[in-house]
Amino acid sequence: MARPQGGKRPAPDRAGASPAKRHKGAGGGARPAYAAKGGKPGGKPGAKPGAKPHVPEKLNRKERKELDRARKARKHKNFNLIQEVVLLWEEARRQDITAEKRSKLVSAIMGKIQGRIAELAGSHSASRVIQTCAKHGTPAERATILKELEPKLLELSKSPYGHFVVTKLVSLAPKEQLPGLLKAFRGHLGELLRHPAGNHVVDDLYAVADARQRNLMAAEFYGKEYVLFEGGTLNNAEGAPAHLAELMARVDGAKQRSIIQHMSKDLIPIMEKGLVDCPLVHRLLAEFMEFSPASVVADAAENLSGDPLLHMVHTKDGAKAACMTLAYGTAKDRKKALKCMKGHVGAMARDEWGHLALITALSVVDDTTLLRKSIVVELQKDLAELAEHKYGYRVLAQLLHPWCGRYLPPQLAAVARPPSKEYSAEAMRRPQHEVVAAAKAAAEEEEEEQQGADGAAESDDDEEGGAGGRATSGPLGLSKKDPDVRRKELMGGGAPASLAAALCALCAQQAGQLVRSQHGSDILVEVCRGGESGLLLECLGEGAQEQLAAVHDALVAAVAGSGEAAAADDDDEEEGAQQQQQEPVLSHFFGSRALRRLVLASSDGGAAGEAAAAFAGKLWRGALAGQCKQWVDTHAAKVIAAVLHCGDAATKQAAAKELKPLVKGCSLDEWADRLTSKKGEGKQHGKQQQGKKQAGKQQQQAAKQPGKQQAAQQQPSAKKRKQKA
């Protein structure tokens, strides 16, 4: 055969044959069937080359469905079995059937799938069937499912549909089966937490485990020895540590670095993928960020500052990690975190732990413009509800009186205000308390140097070495803006639609309701005294005194109105029974304490003391003058006694003149000191509560044993019968 021009052979195909030999079969050169018949695939026999292929007739819906079922049956060997059990499952999952009928259907399904459960668990439809059998089946049937799936639990945990079966078995497993399930996953928790489906299995497993089992699961990330031995030692003498701090306290610096490195191998991929929904991950991240060097923590804050932050704030450890993310992050990281919070501020403020992340953000972020747009605006939308919410009021109180132990307990303040961290190569070679102490000292020195230098800056773009840059020395995540300047800018700085103006308007409109509220009364007290250091007055701008006076007048009117209503109720008992009036503010449990605290605050110096003194004078003239005889022997006496210690000399003199003839048995000063001290207040309240408890017990006993009491009244005692005899 003549070669083509150029003297080259035709290029062989992938199988090594030339184009001329591509269609040779086993017989050496056999042509395809369609070539022998003179046509193309799909064409009629004997059709000419180039003719249009034969198009089969269009199938109807039923024929297409049957063809599809036949194709699936050829492809999946368990297809027909799945179709059979799905029909039974559709009946068993109905809510309107009896338990006996459902039990029979589950038994019928188990009879068909037994021996093939492991093959079917990964199927979309069959996994639902197995979940129903595990939920409504007997303990023996559930044990059968677990026994067949036990060798493949790890594999199924990574399946898109199989992991639902595993989570169902975990949630339904009795306590005695949990150790076996934990043993099946031991050594693979890090692998599962990095998997989109497997992390849900670990989440459910961690939820049903007890404290000791949770410690074992967490200890697996501390080192390989906790995978091989439960206690980290050959004889398991020490046991798994309750927290990482307990382990770090008894090991040297080299072992500490080894633990952090072992944790980072699993946690860094988890943070990069954003799989942070599991509470176990929250615990590990909080411990990891607490004991890692500053450079490692900075990387972790960068990874967590986006959407992952919102997935952590609902647990204690997650909120701790979120607060550290905000405190240790750069300006760029904090900006990204605030943008993610937008639209979720209200829910976070009402959350048991989420409100701590908002408190941290309001305390460390220097970009107050972004803070107002992201957080403060949403707080103003639900201001009335948040002022009385048991968690939401803490966010508002943080702006009015930051880090006050009355509103934010020390254990929560420690979460919302993480300790400073320093960039140092020796940080991991020293005990943690020494590192924290050194970081705090460096932070205080840095604050003293820069205090007031950048106080009026509106944005923190230049924070930490440039726009979004990262420092390489000194404290981690340092905030440059003065806290008082930050609070003033957040409260509004004189704007008419500011948070300060909204708080004053709310307190003026709902003074009677807020003063009777457990948490709303705290907000009302802080607004009436103008906030810490009188900052609220500065934020209100022009007309600040008038707005604050309106709040004082509204509260005095609420106190006086409730007192007049109580007097009217005493005069007309029938009308009072028909229309019950609210308890007077002066004797109300929360209202009286709020008034007492506000009056006593008038003795403090500064703008806050002056505002409280102005209220004390109005309260005496508008609600107490001439009424002391009515209240001096009631629970309202502590409010009247507080007036004797207020900062207004004229008010004190007028109160002493009216109270002197009413107080007997001791001097006026001794009476006032006893009522205004916490000890005296506690004794008085304790006596009242004890009397109420005794009265309640007597009523309960009378209601439970009415027959015995009647019999006791009708029959004389045995002793009396003997005396009569």
Secondary structure, DSSP 8 states (H G I E B T S, - for coil): ----TTS------TTS--GGGTT--TTSS---HHHHTT--TTS-TT--TT----------HHHHHHHHHHHHHHH-TTHHHHHHHHHHHHHHT-SSS-HHHHHHHHHHHHHHHTT-HHHHTTSHHHHHHHHHHHHHS-HHHHHHHHHHHGGGHHHHHTSTTHHHHHHHHHHH--GGGHHHHHHHHTT-HHHHHTSTTHHHHHHHHHHHS-HHHHHHHHHTTT-THHHHSTTSSTT--S---SSHHHHHTTS-HHHHHHHHHHHHHHHHHHHHHT---SHHHHHHHHHHHHHS-HHHHHHHHHHHSSGGGGGTTTSHHHHHHHHHHHHHS-HHHHHHHHHHHTT-HHHHHHSTTHHHHHHHHHHH---HHHHIIIIIHHHHHTHHHHHHSTTHHHHHHHHHSTT-TTTS-HHHHHHHS----EE-TTGGGS-HHHHHHHHHHHHHHHHHHHTTTSTT-S--TTTTTSTT---SSEETT---S-HHHHHHHHHTTT-TTSHHHHHHHHHHHSHHHHHTSTTHHHHHHHHHTTSGGGHHHHHH-TTHHHHHHHHHHHHHHHHHHHHHHHHHHHH-HHHHHHS-----GGGSHHHHHHHHHHHHGGGS-HHHHHHHHHHHHHHIIIIITTTHHHHTTSTTHHHHHHHTTSS-HHHHHHHHHHHTTT--SS-HHHHHHHHHSHHHHHHHHHHHHHHHHHHHHHHHHHHH-HHHHHHHHHS--HHHHHHH-
